[in-house]
């Protein structure tokens, strides 16, 4: 389920970015960037769930996996501290490595969530398409690095 959710969001973001790049109207492009930011925050939540599912599936009994999946359904608003806390609960060494090796990517997630918070409360975050594309790419890089780190 998490893999499909993440993939669906990735596809939606890719389509929106492609459409936005083709626009001549900067105001419309800025509005699309806001929506991409909201979707990028959904991507981060889905990727966190997928990572935890994959990590737990290879290391724990089915009962523990079911427990983790239940807990992760309520894991919202990830930011640098919450993600590092999650990793620390799995493996303090993993969390330490992520904090050092993936600091820039973790900061990008904080930026996505900060802009999302502004937007969902009706404020203008001022995020541009270029910024959200950068943050989103760094978020994708984070989860790719995490998957590689735990599989090595």
Secondary structure by P-SEA (a helix, b strand, c coil): caaaaaaaaaaaaaaaaaaaaacccaaaaaaaaaaaaaaaaaaaaaaaaaaaaaaaaacccaaaaaaaaaaaaacccccaaaaaaaaaaacaaaaaaaaaccaaaaaaaaaaaaaaaaaaacccccccaaaaaaaaaaaaaaaaaaaaaaac
